[in-house]
Amino acid sequence: MDEARYDHHRLRQWLTGRAAGFTRRDLIRLTAALGAGSAVSTIGAPGRAAAGPAGPIVKPLPADLFTVHGTNAEMRWSAMRQQGHLVPVDRFFVRNHTRTPILDPDAWRLTVTGTGLRGGPAEFSLGDLRRLPAVAVTEAVECAGNGRGFFTTQQGQTVSGTPWGLGAIGVARWRGVRLSTVLRRAGLSARAVDVLPVGLDDTFVSGGVDLGPVRRPLPVRKALDDVLLAYEMNGEPLPADHGFPVRLIVPGWIGIASIKWVGRIEVSDTPLFTPWNTQFYRLFGEGFPADGAPFDRQVVKSAFELDPNAALPAGRTRTLTGRSWSAHGPIRRVEVSTDGGRHWRRARPVGPDAGWQRWEIDWRPAAPGRHELLARATDVRGHTQPDTAVHNTLGYLFDAVVRHPVVVEA
């Protein structure tokens, strides 16, 4: 159930050679290739996408809603001011390893297979899933590298990967069928230990090595608990960029676990491994083991619903708004500083905490000049944002208080 404990257990098994799907020999080959070249992606893997768009993302990406990072698009926080609790689809962030596939919902099938089933493979159409009992949940999806750019811009440290600000997160209302329902109908065996959802996006090539489609295993206990096979987002069918026709939603776990465009699920009676739980999405660098530290769930963060260097009028009261969140549970309090951290005031919560907590605080800047706004959250388990995040070379789990510059004008 707990991602860190599962990951730690699986890492020990992988290091001792009890591996299926991705071996230490594969890792050595991949590591050598990464030393010789940068990560690129293939386009048009046969049999996966019916026809691809001209670019990696289908929906419009206007500059007032998004900051684009290659195959990825980050939500601008100013676009969320006065938007309510859920992120509208038109400004929900996009994380793609390659590009958004265009899939035919009538031809789409979900195949469930593997040694963890009592019988042979089972197949489900989209109609089959819609006829099963449906549930809806409000959940956040957050990229593991959300905040990565601040390792460099705020802490002066080198990291690799997409230089996200804080906009690689979104909260939506997801509707679909529980993964447990589908697994049981497929004939889940008592021997099953791991469940591996596989996406229908193009295969990912890193350093000249084809790593196949994006996939990352789950323990069967988590798969049977609260994982959703979602086909709707905010009351509408899933958009292409967000997993149409069906994606996983894995509450509490990092975004890579919520595989988009699911087309196959392998259920195994032996541990499963992929590059996405051995080479990627691990903590590397000084102070971490050479094979990487097991990944914990996401950390506590806060963001202002303002652009960096936004202009605000002097002598007028402005209601500053923002959102704070933690994968460890609801937010207990949010404190805001308008003078670079010298003084702090408690922000007012707005609405429920579901995925994140909205908040507001009034500020009347007296004189023109540059100011730094800071927001610091504490969750119900006592986790508080520190001044400095722990560095790791892939730039995961940035939790430090972010310094947000604004300009007060006369």
Secondary structure, DSSP 8 states (H G I E B T S, - for coil): --HHHHHHHHHHHHHTT--SSS-HHHHHHHHHHHHHS-EEE-S--TTT-SS--SSS--S---TTTEEEETTEEEE-GGGGTT--SS--GGG--B--SS------TTT-EEEEESTTBSSS-EEEEHHHHHTS--EEEEEEEE-TTTTTHHHHHTT-----S----S-SEEEEEEEEEEHHHHHHHHTB-TT--EEEEEE-S--EEETTEE--S-B--EEHHHHTTT-EEEEEETTEE--GGGTTT-EEE-TTS-GGGS-SSEEEEEEESS----GGGTTSSSB-STTS-TT-B-------EEEESS-TTEEEETTS-EEEEEEEE-TTS-EEEEEEESSTTSS-EE-EEES--SSSEEEEEEE---S-EEEEEEEEEEETT--B--SS----TT-----S---EEEEEE-
